[in-house]
């Protein structure tokens, strides 16, 4: 299987409005997901072999690797549950101290999104029986905290947004069953369900209907639904949230919105690079290169029109610890070349090249197989610092995305700075 860097993925564009025939979760696969009689020892040995043969550096030379491997081999003897095994493998993989390296199962949100990014690979096609990957989507990005799932973001236009889910909500039960990101939703696709969340000190019951979706189509639709112009303090700020940048189709949404004039009325642009997947091509920064000549067309009557090939107004990039991979490269380049103001918190420092490996015929090991330098620098474990530091505590946010609010405020400040000190035309 070839290694593909998430920095510059070339995958087929997906139109979220297209009719795609998704496979059902067949009875055999459903049984295997719940069957405890797996050979976990054999699976662990598959993982170890992949790590020792393909990891981007020799793992045996790492200080904690051998001890972690021995502990995993001992603990796996008592393993009888797929999630227990997943956690065991991820403890072992932590000894590698590398991004783009984790183990995931059909119970996990990341499993389907990872498969969708790499669905062109033969092993992934075989895993999903030559059908596009799909899963029961509700449109939330949640983080695990002290044994509970807390909503970090709600995808615009998705089932959770329609149901009234808010950031900071604790996800408790679905039809009286404990919440889980995937498994609890499979039998409920296209059916109304009751999601109970804790919001502050209150329990709130919400009606929600999960939809079976291709992960890439889901995130592309969320981007399109996020593109808006916010009228704030008497000025207009454009906003777009890239939940994924793993493919040219995501960048095209922004380019078309700028070139077609949908966003031209705005005086600044906020690009949200938090949550979801990386995958951005560094060349996307050329959209903000003000040195590219401007073209105006004038007809015989003196009527002038221009074609917006680049964005020449102020740009804010919103980042935090979930901004990973290619998104970090964009933030790094934008900061280094003065193309944007960064707001939020330091990015993840997760900039290696990874590839998925099928384990046991159903699970996925994501493994870093390439080191990556950006302008000769390693961003791995370093990340990118914002110009304006704005933390976000989901537990006390009261449904308000304080980082997004700060980014919009910073955009307004930049607009007013330009008005007070305009740059002379060259």
C-alpha positions as CSV (number, residue, x, y, z in Angstrom):
1,X,0.0,0.0,0.0
2,X,1.4,3.4,-1.0
3,X,2.0,6.1,1.6
4,X,-0.1,9.2,1.0
5,X,0.7,12.5,2.7
6,X,-2.3,14.3,4.1
7,X,-0.5,17.5,3.1
8,X,-1.5,17.3,-0.6
9,X,-4.1,14.6,-1.1
10,X,-5.5,14.0,-4.6
11,X,-8.8,12.3,-4.2
12,X,-12.0,12.4,-6.2
13,X,-14.4,15.3,-5.5
14,X,-17.7,14.4,-4.0
15,X,-20.9,16.4,-4.6
16,X,-23.0,16.2,-1.4
17,X,-26.1,16.5,-3.6
18,X,-25.3,13.5,-5.7
19,X,-27.2,10.2,-5.3
20,X,-24.7,7.6,-4.0
21,X,-25.7,4.1,-3.3
22,X,-24.4,3.3,0.2
23,X,-24.1,-0.3,1.4
24,X,-26.2,-1.3,4.4
25,X,-24.5,-2.6,7.5
26,X,-25.0,-6.2,6.6
27,X,-25.8,-8.8,9.2
28,X,-22.4,-10.5,9.0
29,X,-20.4,-7.3,9.6
30,X,-22.8,-6.2,12.4
31,X,-22.2,-9.6,14.1
32,X,-18.4,-9.3,13.7
33,X,-18.5,-5.8,15.3
34,X,-20.1,-7.3,18.4
35,X,-18.4,-10.8,18.4
36,X,-15.9,-11.0,21.2
37,X,-14.3,-14.2,19.7
38,X,-11.6,-12.4,17.8
39,X,-8.0,-13.5,17.7
40,X,-6.6,-10.4,19.4
41,X,-3.1,-11.8,19.8
42,X,-2.9,-12.3,16.0
43,X,-4.1,-8.7,15.4
44,X,-1.7,-7.3,17.8
45,X,1.2,-9.1,16.1
46,X,-0.1,-7.6,12.8
47,X,0.1,-4.2,14.3
48,X,3.6,-4.8,15.7
49,X,4.9,-6.1,12.4
50,X,3.5,-3.0,10.6
51,X,5.1,-0.7,13.1
52,X,8.5,-2.3,13.0
53,X,8.5,-2.6,9.2
54,X,6.9,0.7,8.1
55,X,7.0,3.4,10.9
56,X,9.0,6.4,9.6
57,X,11.8,5.8,12.0
58,X,13.2,2.7,13.8
59,X,10.9,2.2,16.8
60,X,13.2,-0.1,18.6
61,X,15.5,2.9,19.2
62,X,12.8,4.8,21.0
63,X,13.2,4.8,24.8
64,X,9.8,3.4,25.8
65,X,9.0,1.3,22.9
66,X,10.2,-2.2,24.0
67,X,8.5,-1.8,27.4
68,X,5.2,-0.7,25.7
69,X,5.4,-3.7,23.3
70,X,6.0,-6.2,26.1
71,X,3.1,-4.7,28.1
72,X,0.8,-5.0,25.1
73,X,1.7,-8.6,24.5
74,X,1.0,-9.4,28.1
75,X,-2.3,-7.5,28.4
76,X,-3.7,-8.8,25.1
77,X,-4.0,-12.3,26.6
78,X,-7.0,-11.1,28.7
79,X,-8.5,-9.0,25.9
80,X,-12.1,-10.0,24.9
81,X,-13.6,-6.7,23.6
82,X,-13.0,-4.7,20.5
83,X,-12.8,-1.3,22.3
84,X,-10.6,-2.8,25.0
85,X,-8.3,-4.0,22.3
86,X,-8.4,-0.6,20.5
87,X,-7.4,1.1,23.8
88,X,-4.6,-1.4,24.4
89,X,-3.1,-0.9,20.9
90,X,-3.3,2.9,21.3
91,X,-1.4,2.7,24.6
92,X,1.3,0.8,22.8
93,X,1.3,3.2,19.9
94,X,1.7,6.2,22.3
95,X,5.3,5.0,22.9
96,X,6.1,6.1,19.3
97,X,5.3,9.7,20.2
98,X,4.1,10.5,16.7
99,X,1.1,12.1,15.0
100,X,-0.9,10.3,12.3
101,X,-0.5,7.1,14.3
102,X,-3.5,5.5,16.0
103,X,-5.8,2.4,15.9
104,X,-9.5,2.7,15.1
105,X,-12.5,0.3,14.7
106,X,-15.9,0.4,13.1
107,X,-17.2,1.7,16.4
108,X,-15.3,5.0,15.9
109,X,-16.1,8.2,14.1
110,X,-12.4,8.5,12.9
111,X,-12.6,5.0,11.2
112,X,-15.1,6.2,8.5
113,X,-13.5,9.5,7.9
114,X,-10.1,8.0,7.6
115,X,-11.5,5.4,5.2
116,X,-13.2,8.1,3.1
117,X,-10.0,10.1,2.7
118,X,-8.1,7.0,1.4
119,X,-11.0,5.3,-0.3
120,X,-9.0,5.1,-3.6
121,X,-6.6,2.6,-2.1
122,X,-7.4,-1.1,-3.1
123,X,-7.3,-2.3,0.6
124,X,-9.9,0.3,1.6
125,X,-12.1,-0.5,-1.4
126,X,-12.0,-4.2,-0.4
127,X,-12.7,-3.3,3.2
128,X,-16.0,-1.6,2.1
129,X,-16.8,-4.2,-0.6
130,X,-16.1,-1.6,-3.4
131,X,-18.8,0.7,-2.0
132,X,-18.2,4.3,-0.7
133,X,-17.6,4.3,3.0
134,X,-20.7,5.5,4.9
135,X,-21.8,5.8,8.5
136,X,-24.7,7.0,10.6
137,X,-24.0,10.7,10.8
138,X,-25.6,13.2,13.3
139,X,-23.3,16.1,12.5
140,X,-21.4,16.6,15.8
141,X,-17.7,16.7,16.6
142,X,-17.4,15.6,20.2
143,X,-14.4,15.2,22.6
144,X,-14.1,12.7,25.3
145,X,-13.6,14.3,28.8
146,X,-13.6,12.4,32.1
147,X,-15.7,9.6,30.7
148,X,-18.2,11.8,28.9
149,X,-18.7,13.1,25.4
150,X,-18.8,16.9,25.1
151,X,-19.8,18.7,21.9
152,X,-17.0,20.7,20.5
153,X,-18.8,21.7,17.3
154,X,-22.1,21.2,15.5
155,X,-21.9,20.8,11.7
156,X,-24.1,23.5,10.0
157,X,-27.2,22.0,8.4
158,X,-26.7,18.5,10.0
159,X,-29.2,16.5,12.1
160,X,-27.7,17.8,15.4
161,X,-28.0,21.4,14.3
162,X,-31.6,20.9,13.3
163,X,-32.3,19.2,16.6
164,X,-30.8,22.1,18.6
165,X,-27.6,20.5,19.9
166,X,-25.1,23.2,21.2
167,X,-21.4,23.3,21.8
168,X,-20.6,22.4,25.4
169,X,-23.6,19.9,25.6
170,X,-22.7,16.6,27.3
171,X,-24.1,13.7,25.2
172,X,-25.7,11.2,27.6
173,X,-28.2,8.8,26.1
174,X,-29.8,7.8,22.8
175,X,-33.2,6.2,23.3
176,X,-32.2,5.4,26.8
177,X,-28.9,3.7,25.6
178,X,-25.5,5.2,26.5
179,X,-24.3,7.6,23.8
180,X,-21.6,6.4,21.4
181,X,-20.3,8.1,18.3
182,X,-21.4,5.3,15.9
183,X,-22.7,2.0,17.2
184,X,-25.8,3.3,18.9
185,X,-26.9,5.0,15.8
186,X,-26.8,2.2,13.2
187,X,-30.3,0.8,13.9
188,X,-31.7,4.3,14.0
189,X,-30.8,5.6,10.5
190,X,-33.6,7.7,9.1
191,X,-35.6,7.2,12.3
192,X,-36.5,9.8,14.9
193,X,-34.5,9.2,18.1
194,X,-34.3,10.9,21.5
195,X,-30.9,12.3,22.4
196,X,-30.6,13.4,26.0
197,X,-27.9,16.0,26.7
198,X,-26.8,17.8,29.8
199,X,-26.7,21.5,29.3
200,X,-25.4,23.2,32.4
201,X,-27.4,21.7,35.3
202,X,-30.3,20.8,33.1
203,X,-31.2,17.6,31.2
204,X,-32.6,18.3,27.7
205,X,-34.3,15.8,25.5
206,X,-33.9,16.5,21.7
207,X,-35.5,14.8,18.7
208,X,-32.8,13.8,16.2
209,X,-32.8,11.7,13.0
210,X,-29.4,10.3,12.0
211,X,-28.6,10.0,8.3
212,X,-26.4,7.6,6.5
213,X,-23.7,9.6,4.7
214,X,-20.4,9.5,3.1
215,X,-18.0,11.3,5.5
216,X,-16.5,13.5,2.8
217,X,-19.9,14.5,1.5
218,X,-21.0,15.3,5.1
219,X,-18.0,17.6,5.7
220,X,-18.3,19.2,2.3
221,X,-22.0,20.0,2.9
222,X,-21.0,21.5,6.3
223,X,-18.4,23.8,4.7
224,X,-21.0,25.0,2.2
225,X,-23.5,25.6,4.9
226,X,-21.0,27.5,7.0
227,X,-20.1,30.0,4.2
228,X,-21.8,33.2,5.3
229,X,-21.4,37.0,5.7
230,X,-21.9,38.2,9.2
231,X,-23.1,41.7,9.8
232,X,-21.3,42.8,13.0
233,X,-20.8,46.2,14.5
234,X,-21.8,47.8,11.3
235,X,-19.3,45.9,9.1
236,X,-19.5,42.7,7.1
237,X,-17.2,39.7,7.8
238,X,-17.1,36.6,5.6
239,X,-16.8,33.3,7.4
240,X,-16.1,29.7,6.2
241,X,-15.4,26.6,8.4
242,X,-13.2,23.9,6.9
243,X,-14.0,20.8,8.8
244,X,-11.9,19.0,6.2
245,X,-9.3,20.1,3.7
246,X,-8.6,16.6,2.3
247,X,-9.3,17.3,-1.3
248,X,-9.4,20.1,-3.9
249,X,-13.2,20.2,-3.7
250,X,-13.1,22.0,-0.3
251,X,-10.8,24.8,-1.6
252,X,-13.1,25.2,-4.6
253,X,-16.0,26.2,-2.4
254,X,-14.1,29.2,-1.1
255,X,-12.7,30.1,-4.5
256,X,-16.1,30.1,-6.1
257,X,-17.7,32.1,-3.3
258,X,-15.0,34.7,-3.8
259,X,-14.9,34.7,-7.6
260,X,-18.7,34.6,-8.1
261,X,-19.1,37.6,-5.8
262,X,-21.0,35.8,-2.9
263,X,-18.4,37.1,-0.4
264,X,-17.2,40.2,-2.2
265,X,-19.5,42.4,-0.1
266,X,-17.5,41.4,3.0
267,X,-14.6,43.5,4.2
268,X,-12.6,40.7,5.8
269,X,-12.6,36.9,5.8
270,X,-12.4,34.5,8.7
271,X,-11.3,30.9,7.8
272,X,-12.0,28.4,10.6
273,X,-9.4,25.6,10.6
274,X,-10.5,23.9,13.8
275,X,-11.8,20.3,14.1
276,X,-12.1,17.5,11.6
277,X,-9.4,16.6,9.1
278,X,-6.3,18.3,7.6
279,X,-5.1,17.6,4.1
280,X,-4.6,21.2,2.8
281,X,-2.2,21.8,-0.1
282,X,0.2,24.7,0.8
283,X,-0.5,26.1,-2.7
284,X,-4.0,27.2,-1.5
285,X,-2.3,30.2,0.2
286,X,-1.9,31.7,-3.3
287,X,-5.6,32.8,-2.9
288,X,-4.3,35.5,-0.5
289,X,-1.3,36.6,-2.4
290,X,-2.0,40.3,-3.0
291,X,1.0,40.6,-5.4
292,X,-1.0,38.9,-8.1
293,X,-2.1,41.6,-10.6
294,X,-5.7,42.8,-10.6
295,X,-7.6,42.7,-13.9
296,X,-10.3,45.2,-14.7
297,X,-12.4,45.0,-17.8
298,X,-13.9,48.2,-19.3
299,X,-16.4,48.2,-22.2
300,X,-16.9,50.9,-24.8
301,X,-19.4,52.7,-22.5
302,X,-16.9,53.0,-19.8
303,X,-18.5,50.4,-17.6
304,X,-15.8,48.6,-15.5
305,X,-15.9,45.1,-14.0
306,X,-13.3,43.1,-12.3
307,X,-12.8,39.4,-11.7
308,X,-11.7,38.4,-8.2
309,X,-8.8,36.0,-8.7
310,X,-7.5,36.5,-5.1
311,X,-8.7,37.8,-1.8
312,X,-7.1,41.2,-1.1
313,X,-8.8,42.1,2.1
314,X,-7.9,41.2,5.7
315,X,-7.8,37.5,6.6
316,X,-8.1,35.8,10.0
317,X,-7.4,32.1,10.5
318,X,-9.0,30.5,13.5
319,X,-6.9,27.7,15.0
320,X,-6.6,25.5,18.1
321,X,-5.2,22.2,19.3
322,X,-7.5,20.3,16.8
323,X,-6.0,22.1,13.8
324,X,-3.8,19.4,12.3
325,X,-1.6,18.4,9.4
326,X,-2.1,20.4,6.2
327,X,-4.2,23.0,8.2
328,X,-1.1,23.7,10.3
329,X,1.0,24.1,7.1
330,X,-1.5,26.8,5.9
331,X,-1.4,28.5,9.3
332,X,2.4,28.4,9.3
333,X,2.7,29.8,5.8
334,X,0.1,32.5,6.4
335,X,1.9,33.6,9.6
336,X,5.4,33.5,8.1
337,X,4.4,35.6,5.0
338,X,2.0,37.9,6.7
339,X,-1.1,36.7,4.8
340,X,-3.4,36.3,7.8
341,X,-3.8,37.0,11.5
342,X,-4.0,33.8,13.6
343,X,-6.5,33.6,16.5
344,X,-7.1,30.8,19.0
345,X,-4.6,28.5,20.5
346,X,-1.5,26.6,19.4
347,X,-2.1,24.0,16.7
348,X,-1.6,20.3,17.3
349,X,1.9,19.9,16.1
350,X,0.8,16.9,14.0
351,X,2.6,17.0,10.7
352,X,3.7,13.6,9.6
353,X,2.7,11.6,6.5
354,X,0.4,8.7,7.4
355,X,-1.2,5.7,5.6
356,X,-4.0,3.3,6.7
357,X,-3.3,-0.4,7.1
358,X,-6.2,-2.9,7.4
359,X,-5.9,-5.1,10.5
360,X,-7.8,-8.3,11.0
361,X,-9.9,-7.7,8.0
362,X,-12.0,-4.9,9.6
363,X,-10.0,-2.5,11.8
364,X,-7.6,0.3,10.6
365,X,-4.2,1.2,11.8
366,X,-3.1,4.7,10.8
367,X,0.6,4.8,10.8
368,X,3.1,7.6,10.2
369,X,5.4,6.4,7.4
370,X,7.0,9.8,6.3
371,X,8.6,12.6,8.1
372,X,7.6,16.1,6.9
373,X,9.5,19.4,6.8
374,X,7.8,22.7,6.1
375,X,10.3,25.2,4.6
376,X,13.0,23.1,6.2
377,X,11.3,23.2,9.6
378,X,9.7,20.4,11.6
379,X,6.3,21.3,12.9
380,X,5.8,18.0,14.5
381,X,5.4,18.5,18.3
382,X,5.8,22.2,17.8
383,X,2.7,23.5,16.1
384,X,1.9,27.1,15.2
385,X,1.3,29.8,17.8
386,X,-1.5,32.3,17.2
387,X,-1.0,36.0,17.0
388,X,-4.0,36.4,19.4
389,X,-4.3,33.8,22.1
390,X,-7.9,32.9,22.9
391,X,-8.6,29.7,24.9
392,X,-12.0,27.9,24.8
393,X,-13.3,25.9,27.8
394,X,-16.1,23.7,26.5
395,X,-17.3,22.8,30.0
396,X,-18.1,26.5,30.8
397,X,-18.7,28.0,27.4
398,X,-22.6,28.1,27.9
399,X,-23.1,27.3,24.2
400,X,-20.9,30.2,23.0
401,X,-17.9,29.6,20.7
402,X,-15.6,32.2,22.3
403,X,-12.8,31.6,19.8
404,X,-15.1,32.2,16.8
405,X,-16.4,35.4,18.5
406,X,-12.9,36.6,19.0
407,X,-11.9,35.8,15.4
408,X,-14.8,37.9,14.2
409,X,-13.9,40.7,16.5
410,X,-10.3,40.6,15.3
411,X,-11.5,40.8,11.7
412,X,-13.4,43.9,12.5
413,X,-10.3,45.4,14.2
414,X,-8.2,44.7,11.1
415,X,-10.9,46.3,8.9
416,X,-10.7,49.5,11.0
417,X,-6.9,49.4,11.0
418,X,-6.9,49.4,7.2
419,X,-9.4,52.2,7.1
420,X,-7.2,54.3,9.5
421,X,-4.0,53.5,7.7
422,X,-4.7,52.4,4.1
423,X,-1.9,50.8,2.1
424,X,-1.1,53.0,-1.0
425,X,-1.8,51.4,-4.4
426,X,1.4,50.4,-6.2
